[in-house]
Every structure is written in C-alpha cells, then in structure tokens.
Amino acid sequence: MTLSTDPAATSDRTAWRRRRWLGALAIGLLSLFAALDIWLRRENWQFEDVRAYWEAALRLREGLPLYGGTDDPNSYGVFRYAPWFAYLWVPLTYLPRLLAEWVWGAILGASAIAVLVALVRLRTAAAVALAVLLLPMFHSLVQVGNVQPLLIAALAFGVSRRGGPLIIAAAASLKATPILYVFIYVARRQWTHVAVAVLATGVLVAPILLTELGLYKTDPGASFSLYYYVSPLAWAAAASASVLLAAWLAWQRSEWVWVATAVAVALLAPRAHPTYATFLVVGLLAGTRDRVASRTLRSGSRAATPSESARESP
C-alpha cells in the first residue's frame, strides 16, 4: 500500500521544525551569555542605589533638606524621587543598614523572579528569549538595589487592574516617564482612569514644591541615553517621535499600543540605562493578557449567538 503525502503539509512541518530548532538555539546562546554575565558580576552586591534612598530618609529624620547631600549629578547619593518614597524608607533606617539592604534586595529579587516566571509561562520562544535576555539586567538591578524591578512587576501585573491608575501614578512619581502608560486607558477609552492616574501623580509629586527646590538635581548626568551620548536635540526628537507614535496607536486602539508605550517610556527618560529595556516586559505581559481576554470575549459572543437565537425562535 502506498501512503500519499501532502507536499504543502510536509513543507509546513519542516518549516515549523526549523523555527523550533532556531528558537532553541537562540535561547541556548542567550542563556550562555546570561550565565556568563551573572558569573562575572557574582560578587558585586554593593547596593549602590540604596545610598540615595537611605541618606534621603536620614535627612528627613534629622530635619535636613531632602534633596541636599551632594552636588554631583552622577553620584549614587542623588535623590530624584518624590518625597513619599523617602518617607517610606524612614522605618528601614532604624534597622542595621546591611539588614535593610538585604530586606530591600529580597523584595526586588522576588519582583524580578515573578516577572521572569510570568514571561516563561507564556510558552513562546519570543517570551522565553526575552526572559533570558533580561535576566542579567534584573540581576544587576537587584545588586545595585534600584527600585526598577518593583516598578516593572507592579506595572506588568497591575495596570489592567482596578488600582492600575494608582500604580501608574506611583511609578510616575518615581521615574516620571511611566505616566505614558495612561495611553493604555486612552486606547480603551477609560477616561476616568486617565484622569485618576494624572491627578494621583500630581498629588504624589506636589510635595516637592514644599521642599528646597533649588537643591533638586535637574542635571541628568552621565547615562546611556541619547541625551548624553548624542545631544539633547537627538534625544528630544527620538522621544517626541516615540510618544507621538504611541499616542496615535492608542487613539487607533491598536494592539501594538503596549509595546509602543513601553518603548516611549524608555526613550523619554533623559537619564536612562540599558536596563530600561525591562519596560518591554510590561508591554509583552500585559499586552498578551489583553489579547487573550479580547479573543475570549469574541469567542464567547460567537458561542452565545446560536443559543440566544434558539431561545428567541418560536
């Protein structure tokens, strides 16, 4: 007996196997580089960024200017966040500093792990590759004690929830550019969410006006942004273009608004770092959940239509 085969089906299976092996190879190479990077940084647990949080909280305890401390815009001691974050750190200053650093590091580590696990659970080659690519970045952020992993986790898991506007406000009061995530609400036409996020951000940032504004460091200093490496004009052009694109996609209700917004959030910052690529996680995780929810609703609507018609027929 001769078995007949469909050439088109055979070609599709071959292409699928090829993509699968190429994906596995890419993930393997990325894993190798990630492991090497983490190994080389294995002893660099200095929690340098904690210095800014710690010293700002101590200045509050001692009645000193919140935004004082150093004139060097590149110093780890520069505090650029909203006052509430310094007040949040005040209780930690009653602990031994080493213990406070490791408590904070544990919070950041748990946030990073939650985000990376969520990426892997998407079970796509692109998501797994992104998780492996970002692993060393999250690792370095935890090592220096930067708040970024906590922000990413909060945004990735919280923007689409009831408290999403408040999460955006908290993130924006710390790093400013996450306010652009209101574009997600624009795409959904959730105007109340937009208003709440903007107003809450204003409430969290407004206390800066009660501090010594002359001591606040507006100089972004050295960083990996276009502002520093090219020119302020190049940065302004790229940032404006990315924001306008994200706004247009939001108005068009495009499913790409999540990714475009994440890119705009990273490019808009005049003081940036390669680890700002972690903002892409917010777009991938939350955007994927939105697409799944949308498909589920459409499928439910189609499934309900025949039964409703049957009930209405005489």
C-alpha positions in Angstrom: 0.0 0.0 0.0 1.3 3.4 -0.9 0.9 6.3 1.6 0.2 9.6 -0.1 1.6 12.8 1.4 0.6 16.3 1.1 3.7 18.4 -0.1 2.3 21.5 1.5 1.8 19.9 4.8 5.2 18.3 4.7 6.7 21.8 3.9 4.9 23.4 6.8 6.1 20.7 9.3 9.7 21.2 8.0 9.4 24.9 8.4 7.9 24.5 11.9 10.7 22.2 13.0 13.3 24.6 11.6 11.8 27.5 13.5 11.7 25.4 16.6 15.3 24.5 16.5 16.4 28.0 15.6 14.4 29.3 18.6 16.0 26.7 20.9 19.5 27.6 19.5 18.9 31.3 20.1 17.6 30.7 23.6 20.6 28.5 24.3 23.1 31.1 23.2 21.3 33.8 25.2 21.4 31.6 28.2 25.1 31.1 27.9 25.7 34.9 27.7 23.3 35.5 30.6 25.1 32.9 32.8 28.5 34.4 31.9 27.3 37.9 32.7 25.9 36.8 36.1 29.0 34.9 36.9 31.3 37.9 36.2 29.1 40.1 38.4 28.6 37.4 41.2 30.5 39.4 43.9 29.1 42.9 43.0 26.5 43.1 45.8 27.1 46.7 46.8 23.5 48.1 46.7 24.9 51.4 45.5 21.5 52.9 44.7 20.3 52.2 48.2 22.6 55.0 49.3 20.2 57.6 47.7 17.2 56.1 49.5 18.9 55.6 52.8 20.5 59.1 53.0 17.3 60.8 51.9 15.4 59.1 54.7 18.1 60.0 57.2 17.9 63.7 56.1 14.2 63.6 56.8 14.8 62.1 60.3 17.3 64.9 61.0 15.3 67.7 59.6 17.7 68.4 56.8 16.8 69.3 53.1 15.5 66.3 51.4 17.2 67.0 48.1 20.6 68.0 49.5 23.6 65.8 50.2 25.7 66.1 47.0 26.3 68.4 44.1 27.5 65.7 41.8 24.7 64.6 39.4 26.5 61.3 38.8 26.7 60.4 42.5 24.8 57.4 43.8 23.7 59.8 46.6 21.5 61.9 44.4 17.8 61.5 45.3 15.5 62.3 42.4 12.2 60.7 43.5 9.0 62.1 45.1 9.2 62.7 48.8 6.8 59.9 49.7 9.5 57.3 48.7 12.0 58.8 51.2 9.3 58.7 53.9 8.7 55.0 53.0 12.4 54.4 53.7 12.4 56.1 57.1 11.4 52.9 59.1 14.2 50.9 57.3 16.8 53.3 58.7 16.1 52.1 62.2 17.5 48.7 61.1 21.2 48.0 60.6 22.0 49.2 57.1 23.2 45.8 56.0 20.0 44.1 57.1 17.9 46.9 55.4 19.8 46.4 52.2 19.2 42.7 52.1 15.5 43.1 53.0 15.2 45.5 50.1 17.2 43.2 47.9 14.8 40.3 48.7 11.8 42.5 47.7 13.4 43.4 44.4 14.5 39.8 43.8 11.0 38.5 44.4 9.6 41.1 42.0 12.2 40.1 39.3 11.5 36.4 39.7 7.7 37.0 39.4 8.2 38.9 36.2 10.6 36.4 34.6 8.4 33.4 35.6 5.4 35.1 34.1 7.3 35.6 30.8 8.4 31.9 30.7 4.8 30.8 31.4 3.7 32.4 28.1 5.4 29.4 26.5 6.5 31.2 23.3 10.0 31.3 22.0 10.0 35.1 22.0 8.8 35.4 25.6 11.4 32.9 26.8 14.2 34.6 24.9 13.2 37.9 26.3 13.2 36.4 29.8 16.7 35.0 29.3 17.9 38.3 27.8 16.6 40.4 30.7 17.7 38.0 33.4 21.2 39.7 33.7 19.6 43.1 33.7 17.2 42.2 36.6 20.2 40.6 38.4 22.2 43.8 38.1 19.3 45.9 39.2 18.8 43.8 42.3 22.6 44.0 43.0 22.6 47.8 43.0 19.3 48.0 44.8 17.4 50.0 42.2 13.7 50.2 42.5 13.1 49.3 38.8 12.2 45.5 39.3 9.5 46.5 41.8 8.2 49.1 39.4 8.2 46.7 36.4 6.3 44.0 38.4 3.7 46.5 39.7 3.1 47.8 36.2 3.1 44.5 34.4 0.6 42.9 36.9 -1.3 46.0 37.9 -2.1 48.4 35.1 -5.1 46.4 33.9 -6.5 46.0 37.4 -8.8 48.3 39.3 -5.9 50.0 41.1 -4.0 50.5 37.8 -4.2 54.3 37.7 -2.7 54.5 41.2 0.1 52.1 40.3 0.9 54.3 37.2 0.9 57.3 39.5 3.3 55.8 42.0 5.7 54.7 39.2 5.5 58.1 37.5 6.2 59.9 40.8 9.5 57.9 41.0 10.7 57.8 37.4 8.3 60.3 35.6 8.1 58.6 32.2 5.7 55.7 33.3 2.9 58.3 33.2 2.8 57.4 29.5 1.0 54.1 30.4 -2.2 56.2 30.5 -2.1 55.6 26.7 -3.5 52.1 27.5 -6.5 53.7 29.1 -6.8 56.1 26.1 -6.9 53.0 23.8 -9.7 51.6 26.0 -11.5 54.9 26.2 -11.3 54.7 30.0 -11.2 58.4 30.6 -11.8 58.2 34.3 -8.7 56.0 34.7 -6.7 58.6 32.7 -7.9 61.4 35.0 -7.3 59.4 38.2 -3.7 58.5 37.1 -2.8 62.1 36.2 -4.4 63.6 39.3 -2.8 61.0 41.6 0.6 61.6 40.1 0.1 65.3 40.8 -0.8 64.6 44.4 2.3 62.4 44.9 4.7 64.8 43.2 3.2 68.1 44.6 5.0 67.9 48.0 8.3 68.6 46.1 7.1 72.2 46.0 7.3 72.3 49.8 11.0 71.3 49.7 14.1 73.3 48.8 13.6 73.2 45.0 16.9 74.8 44.4 18.7 71.7 45.7 16.8 69.3 43.3 19.2 67.9 40.7 17.7 68.6 37.2 21.0 67.7 35.5 20.5 64.1 34.3 24.3 63.5 34.4 26.0 60.7 32.5 23.9 57.8 31.3 23.2 55.6 28.3 20.6 57.9 26.8 20.7 59.8 23.5 20.6 62.9 25.7 24.1 62.1 27.0 25.8 60.2 24.1 24.4 62.2 21.1 22.7 65.5 22.0 19.7 66.9 23.8 18.2 67.6 20.4 18.6 64.0 19.2 17.0 62.8 22.5 14.1 65.3 22.1 13.5 64.2 18.5 13.5 60.4 19.3 11.5 60.9 22.5 8.9 63.0 20.7 8.5 60.6 17.8 8.1 57.6 20.1 5.5 59.4 22.3 3.5 60.6 19.2 3.5 57.1 17.7 2.3 55.6 21.0 -0.4 58.3 21.2 -1.5 57.6 17.7 -1.7 53.8 18.2 -3.6 54.4 21.4 -6.2 56.6 19.5 -6.4 53.9 16.8 -6.9 51.2 19.6 -4.1 49.2 18.1 -2.9 46.1 19.9 0.6 47.4 19.4 0.0 50.3 21.9 1.5 48.3 24.7 4.8 47.8 23.0 4.9 51.3 21.6 4.2 52.8 25.0 6.9 50.7 26.6 9.5 51.9 24.1 8.3 55.5 24.6 8.7 55.2 28.3 12.3 54.1 27.9 13.2 56.7 25.2 11.6 59.6 27.0 13.9 59.4 30.0 16.9 61.8 29.6 18.7 59.7 32.2 18.5 56.1 31.0 20.3 52.8 31.3 20.3 49.6 29.2 18.1 48.1 32.0 15.3 50.3 30.8 14.7 47.6 28.3 12.9 45.9 31.2 9.9 48.1 30.4 9.3 45.9 27.4 8.1 43.3 29.9 5.1 45.4 30.7 4.1 45.6 27.1 4.6 41.9 26.5 2.9 40.5 29.6 0.0 43.0 29.9 -0.5 43.2 26.1 -0.7 39.4 25.8 -3.3 39.2 28.6 -5.3 41.9 26.8 -5.2 40.0 23.5 -6.2 36.7 25.2 -9.1 38.4 27.0 -10.2 40.0 23.8 -10.2 36.7 21.9 -12.1 35.0 24.8 -14.8 37.7 24.7 -15.2 37.4 21.0 -15.3 33.6 21.2 -17.9 33.8 24.0 -20.0 36.2 21.9 -20.0 33.9 18.9 -20.8 30.9 21.0 -23.7 32.7 22.7 -25.3 33.9 19.5 -26.8 30.5 18.3 -28.3 29.7 21.7 -29.8 33.2 22.1 -31.3 32.8 18.6 -32.7 29.4 19.6 -34.4 30.9 22.7 -35.9 33.7 20.7 -37.3 31.4 17.9 -41.0 30.4 18.4 
